[in-house]
Amino acid sequence: DQSLDWSDETYRIFGIPIGSPVDYETFLKAIHPDDRPLVDTQWRQALQGHPYECQHRIITGGQVKWVHEKAELEFSADGRLIDAFGTVQDITQAKLDADALMEAKRSLADGNQLLESVLNNTHVLVACMDRQFNFVRVNAAYAAADSRPVDFFPGKNHFHLYPNAENEAIFRRVVETGEPYLVHARRFEYADNPERGPSYWDWSLIPIKNADGGVRQIVLTLADVTHQKLSEKM
């Protein structure tokens, strides 16, 4: 006898009128065609004494739902199925939430990969710092401009390396106001290497904010325009 005794909630999940006769074939027909072989195989294995627990799709009212099923089977001494007790849970929303989270993670990973590609293949110098102006990371162009490896910078303070009271005041203003700072052809001289002479930079200081609007990091971008600036003076 393959008749099934369902609770009212199970009828509602499967979209079948409460009290309608149901059997294994009724159950199997409600399952998404792509999932039927999986469910049928697991049920047949359960009849051989294996545990039955399965997640699969069903189709009800033209819509796809996800369910989680678990059953315990009771057998006679000679191995005949006497009874089965099981539960069915509608996990559609949880499944959709998990799929959305997975897609968001994939999108984030793709975005991070794109960002890494841009950072590592641009001539623009890029440095990310915390609120105290300690380096979080720099790109290869930033490190090369100072003839240092990329891993030299994280944890070091920008103004310990490049002391400049005027620039530090600008950085602090960006952190305090949350307003970006942009400037064209700003003059810069290396305090510890004056023989390098002055250089000129287009630079921007962009605040990265928390959900509450507070600045948590700043991103400095620099483009060397020394050649253009000196050409203007000729």
Beta strands, then each sheet from edge to edge (+ up, - down):
strand 1: 52-60
strand 2: 63-75
strand 3: 81-90
strand 4: 125-130
strand 5: 135-138
strand 6: 181-188
strand 7: 199-209
strand 8: 215-224
sheet 1: 1+ 2- 3+
sheet 2: 5+ 4- 8+ 7- 6+
end
